[in-house]
């Protein structure tokens, strides 16, 4: 599992470790990891130039000592000071091996820029001087030290000018901004260097394949369709019958023993999935709202009356304040969450972690805020960020498939938080498999799910 911590958690762990190490040892560890990553990016091109943009924090010190190691390998290193109070010992060490301090306009064109402008405790945004320095070589790739300068490290927000890195080299643990958009996009590829920190429980986690494999309930020799769970779907309408087909396709991924369908699109569902049972009956979970239009509220009410967990998608989400339950999973996109919370969509997109946590806490339910990095938030504050998927997944009906998949995993026995977390991982992995680099439609994602699940469980 990938774990991300807050600034205060990291600083506390660093302080404990530094108390046991010789002075400067922790910075040297970080610098060695940074230098190795930069050298890796530069490849074998002897003499490739590196420009260090250095501010007054420890990230600037890391960059300077990494510059020392690079200069010893024959890399010409130049430094632009963006603060009067840079790490003087690091600067002296770099000068001693041939590194040059230059003014903003005097730097030679580098092959790579290292962003050591602001440390993890810095405020969002950048100074005009830093913006000017970054603008000198806009097409040159940037390696950020720890986090891209200018991002809000603990929230994932972007507020003002910031670095957009090709690679971010971070130390000890991931930070929240590495896993939460929009800041996560500015991080590029994140490379973690272990420096020996002893850390508490993470603020945000991200499931990996092994974690998802352990969560999935694989049937045993004495299981049957009822012990494996029955998921009910109330989705679709006369206007959107395809939503019913796609939602039941996600539910019929193979993780539940049976799928029931109740709604006006029964003929379309039966035509696509003859194994789906049409009609009322006992279920272990309901999925409601996908393409439900004006019928969504009634579908939600009827599903909640069964006293089983309910996954509310699309049109049903807007009715959950009036019809509450302690066993709800919501699967909104940013616009749907904005309407639920009576804020602008742009606010949700800019503050994804904040608003997903707010909805989960206010409604005491699990919220899966769909996006490039879907966030799954439990009412007790646990947060998981998803890293699977491809941009082609932004296609009509993909959310219907996801809702059905979440319902199937809940019916199989997972709680809402684990079910939603595993579902978004599988959904993204299926999209990547179906896409193979090209366009897809939602039904392609549903069709790829059984194969992705098969490969995952068989690898274990």
Secondary structure, 3 states (H helix, E strand, C coil): CEEEECHHHHHHHHHHHHCCCCCCHHHHHHHHHHHHHHHHHHCCCCCCCEEEEECCCHHHHHHHHHHHHHHHCCCCEEEEECCCCCCHHHHHHHHHCCCEECCHHHCCCCCEEEEECCCCCCCCCCCHHHHHHHHCCCCCCEEEECCCCCECCCCCCECCCCCCCCEEEEECCEEHHHHCCCHHHHHCEEEEECCCCCCCCCCEEECCHHHHHHHCCCCCCCCCCCCCCEEEEECCCCCCHHHHHHHHHHHCCCCCCEEEECCCCHHHHHHHCCCCEECCCCCCEEEECCCCHHHHHHHHHHHHCCCCEEEECHHHHHHCCCCCCCCEEECCCHHHHHHHHCCCHHHHHHCHHHHHHHHHHHHCCEEEECCCCCEEECCCCCEEECCCCCHHHCCCCHHHHHHHHHHHHHHCCCCHHHHHHHHHHHHHHHHHHHHCCCCCCHHHHHHHHHHHHHHHHHHC
